[in-house]
């Protein structure tokens, strides 16, 4: 690639995605903005072009719909100018697991996991061939904390983290940088019409994205903007890695052997 690569951002019409668009535009990157709301995308594109001079292409798509998803996949495969993918599109569900209609759960899984995998899969071969490129996957600290509830949403974000870490191991040596960003509660539209009195303290979306981009510039594999004590993540990783040799055992642990 020559010059600054273009950046394709999903869920770009508001919140985290729109802020990423603003920040990358101000860094001089042309953009491809993906979301369902065409009017919002066009308004954002016009503002960013006027303020920064970058070229902004609008690609309206509902990533839970196969034909729309296929259009974005094709763009990622065929447009050699795109050097960064921001997999930001996502949704949440209110209520507990037993109260969530399965149709809503299926759409959530399709958006938060299936579309993310398919877009990463579409662009990765080209990045590997070029020996460069970046994929930013937006997860959540909920993926590390089942105690916080949000069973299906949290499971999709745990998937995002695992996939990102695995792709980092696999693609990193081939020149492709993969970053998982794990926000905590952030002031975005994902909260819908929730009672403000029942919401947790929230980080401003601008602070979240600016912090994530510091991690991006440092080439962190996992960036957790709300985590002040970095040693906690280091300890978590060390404990996880310490278990790896144990997973190669061919006999059950003593505590699981039947009593004689």
N, C-alpha and C positions, 0 to 999 in steps of 0.2 A: 504494500500500500504506500502511496505517496501523500504527503500532507496529513492533515488531521482526518481521521476516519469519521464517517457519519455514525450516528447513534440511533438505534431503533428502540423506542420506549413503549411498552404496553401499559394500559391503564393510565394514559397520559393526559386525560382531560381534566383532572383535578388532583388535589392532594400530593402524595409523594411523587407520582409520575409527572405531574405538571411542574413540580419543583425541580426534579431531575432535568426536565426539558429546559427550564430556565437556566440552570447552572451549566449544563453542557453547551447551551447556546452562547453563554457569556464566555465560555472557554474557546469559542470559535468553531464548534462542531456543527455541521449540518445535521438535521434531524428528520426522522420518520416517526410520526406520532400515531399510535394505534389506540383506539377506544371505540365504544359504541356511539357516543354522542358526537356526531359530526359537527354540529354547530359550535359546541365548546372547543373542539379541536381547531376549527377554523379561526375562532376568535383568538385562541392562544397562539396559533401559528402566525397570524397577522401581527400580533403584538411583538413576538420574539423577532420576527423578520425586521420590523420597524426599529426595534431597540438595539439589535445586535448585527443586523445585516446578513445573518446566516440564511441558508435555504431550508425551508421547513415543508416537508411533504406530509399530507394528511391521509391516513389510511383507516377509514371507519371499518370496524369489525367487531363482531360478538364472538369472542374466543371459545364460547361453549358450543358454537355452531360449526359443524365440519367444513362447509364451503368457505365460510369466512376465515377460519383457521388456516385452511389450505392456501388462501391468498397471501396471508402473512408469511407462511412457510416458504412459499415460492419467492417472495421478495427477499427473504433472508438467504435463500440458496443462490439466487441469481444476481443480486446487487452487490458487486464486489466492493463498493464504496463503504458498505456498512461494516464497521470494525468493532462495534460494541452493541451488545444486546442487553437491555434492562428489562428483565422479566418481573414486572411490578404488578400486573393485573391480578386482582384477587378480591375475594368477598368473605364475609363472615355470616353466621346465622345466629339469631337470637334464640334463647331458650335452651332447655336441656335436651339431650339426645333422644329421649323417648317421646318428646313433644315435637320433634322436627320432621316434617313430611319428607318421605324418602325422595320424592322428586326434587325437593330443594337441596337435600344432601347430595344427590347425584350431580346437580348443577355446580354446587360448591366444589366437589372433587374434580369435576371436569375443568373448571376454571383454575383452581389453585394448584393442581398437579398435572393433569393431562396436557393442558395447553402449554404449560411451562416446559414439560419434557419434550413435547413435539417441536417447540420453537428452538430449544437448545439443540435438539437432534438435527434440525434443518440447517443450522448455521455452523455447527461444530466441524463437519468435514471440510468446509471451505477454510475455516480458521486454521485447522491443522495443516492443510495443504499450504497455506500462506506462512505458517510458522508464527502467527501472531493473531491477536484478537482478545476480546474480553466479554465475559458473561457475568452480569450482576443479577443475582436472584434474591428477591425480597422475601425473607422468611418472617419469623417472629420469635420473641423469647417464649411465647406460649408453647412452642415446639419443644422446649426443654422443661416444661413445667405442667404436667398433668394436674397438679394440685390446683391450678388456676381455672380449671373447667374448660369449656369450649372444646368438647371431645373431638368432633370431626375437624373443626377448624384447626385445632392444635395438632392433630395427626397430619393434616396436609402440610403444616409448617415444619413439623419434624421431618417429613419427606423432603421438603425443600432443602433443609440443612444437610441431611444425609446425601442427597443427590449432589449438592454443591461440593461437599467435601470429597466425595468419590470422584467427581469430575476433575476436581483440582489435582487429585493424585494421578488420574489417568491422563489428563490433557496438559497439565502444567509442564511436564518435561518436553512437550511438543510445542511450547510457546504460547499456549492459550491460558489466560488468567481467568480464574473463576472465583467470584466473591459471593459469600452469603452475608446478607445484612439482616440483623435481627433487631427490629425495633421493639420497644415496649409500647404502651398506650401512646398514640400520637393523634394530634388534632386533625382528623380527616373525616370525610363523609361516611366512612365505614360504620360509624356509630349511629347513623340514621337519625331517628327521632327519639333516641333514648333520653330518659330523664337525666338532666345534667347533675342532679343531686346524687344520682346513683353511679356516676361515672368515676373512674379512678383519676388521679392526677395525670396530666398528659404533657408530652413534649411537643413543642411547636414543630411543625413539619419542616420549616426552614432549618432549624437546628439539627433535626434528624438527618436530613439529606446532606447538609454541610459536613456533619461528623462522618457520615458514611463515605463521602468523597475523600476525606482525609485517609480513611482506611483503604480506599481504592488506590489513592496515590502511593500509599505505603505497600501496596500489593498484599494486604492481609487476606487470608483465606476466609476468616470469619470476623465480621465487625459487629460489635454489640454496643451501640452508642450509649445506652443507659447504664452500662456496667462500669462503675468508677474504679473498683478494685480489680485490676487486670490479673492479679495473682490467682483469683478464684477460677477464672477460665483456664489458666495454666494448670492449676491443680486438677480441675475436671478432666482436662485432656490427658494429664499424666496418669490419673487413675484409670481412665479408659484404656490407654495404651498398655498399662501394666497388666491388664487382663488378657491381652492378645495371646501370649504364650499358652495361657490356660485353655483357650478355645481349641488348641490343637491336641488336647488329650483324647485318647481313644477309650478310656474307661470312665464310667460315671464317678463323680465325686463321692467320697466316703459317706457323706450325709444322705445320699440318695440310694444307697445300696440296701436291699431288703434285709431286715433283721434275720439272723440265722436262728 
